[in-house]
Amino acid sequence: DAAGELYGLDLSGGAIYKLVHVETSVMAPSMPAKLSATGCVDPAAPKNPAAGVIPYDVNVPFWSDGATKERFIALPDGAAISLVDDGDFDLPVGSVAIKNFTVQGKRIETRLFVRHASGDWAGYSYEWDEAETDATLLTEGKTRAVGAANWIYPGPSECMSCHTAAAGRTLGLEALQLRKEFTYPGTEVPTDQIEALAKIGVLATRPTFQDALPHGEGEGTLDARALAYLHTNCSQCHRPEGPGLGNFDMRYRTPLAAKNMCNVTPIAGTFGLADAKVISPGHPESSVVLARMGLRESGQMPPLATNIVDAQGVTLLEEWIRSLSACPTPTP
């Protein structure tokens, strides 16, 4: 088409297919069928983490259709997390990132993100039963009615579409997200998570920078909160060497002038907007990034595992775009 996208036509079935970049992963045959047998949770009470599993929290959570999330990491004995230059955590082989999803007070999914002996990562989704006694491994994607909405369980290969190599595979596990106070179970004193992980020896080195994504609705400037939202929900694909279309860099620490978004003509369609730009300063009605956030059909953002528009996120980006009087001048 005019945007350079390649399509395939199935003349016998009348379908039109678009080629989409997907980083595939292989389901390891050794993964247990039940969450209680994985070693990541207490087998007698699978809703509780196993001994030695470390809880954590993030400053700006990824949008997951309004679900409440709990996050944990499990590391091999004696192993430590390394840091790369931009503050991403590089977890050792044998590590597992664990995330529980609760909707309307009901535990519905646990996702495990595992670094296997090959060094490759793979994602696994466990669906909780109605009684919330245990969860079963899904070998393909699934949709389930939860209240008035549908919850999407991602398939194994879909996990890698967001957990990109360019973003270091794990997403919330980075200094910008974890530089915040967290009250660990059994304590009553909030502790900086970065310092706590370093103190117990699982973080090999501390990051050289002290900044963090603004935590809480009232913290930080409007600019900071908007850029933090883009970082969390978009930068895993839209960054240097990422799989996202366009030469965007939506990472938080990249200034707007260097993001290649402001007054840039979109290459993946205008979505019916007049004088469409990726971001049109002062004009949210002409900004494609905002239009795609409001979709839940072809072209939506985020592209996977969501059926519900993030109304607060849309409002935040709308206010931010309206506040922009012009595109910043790039610094030499």
CORDA-V234729 format. One line per field, one symbol per residue. ss: DSSP state (H for helix, E for strand, - for the rest). psi: psi as a letter, one per 30 degrees, with the letter a starting at -180 (. if undefined). burial: + if it has 9 or more other ideal C-beta (glycine too) atoms within 8 Angstrom, else -. A space follows every 50 residues. Layout:
ss->???
psi->???
burial->???
//
This chain:
ss->------EEEE----EEEE---------------EHHH---EE--EEEEE- ---EEE-----------EEEEEEE------EEE----EEE-----EEEEE EEE--EEEEEEEEEE-----EEEEEEEE------EEEE---EEEEE--EE EEE--HHHHHHH-----------EHHHH--EE--------EEHHHHHHH- --E------------------HHHHHHHHHHHHH---------------- -----HHH---E--------------E-E----HHHEHHHHHH------- ----------HHHHHHHHHHHHH---------
psi->afggkklkkjfefglkkkkkkkjllkjkffklfkefgfffljffiffkll kfkkllllejkkkhhgkkkkklkkklkfllklkleggkkjklkflkkkkk kkkhgkkfkkkkjkjlfffllkkkkkkklefhflkkkkflllkkkjbflk kkjkleffefeeileeggdkefileeefilkkjkkflgjkkkeeeeeeeg gfjelllflfllkkkkegklleeeeeeeeeeeffffeilkglfkllhljg kefjlefgfhekgkkkfglfhgkkhklekjkfiffgjeeeeffgliakfl klflhkfkkjeeeeeeeeeeeffkflklkkk.
burial->------+--+------------+-+-+---+--+++-+-+++---+--++ --++++-+++--+++-+-+-+++++---+++++---++++++-+++++++ +++--+++++++++++----+++++++++----+++++--+--+-+--+- ++++++++++++++-+++++++++++++++-+--------++++++++-- -++---+----+++-------+-++++++++++++++++--+-+-+-+++ ++---++++-++-+-+----+-+--++++++-++-++++++++-+---++ ++-+-+---+--++-+++++++-+--+-----
//
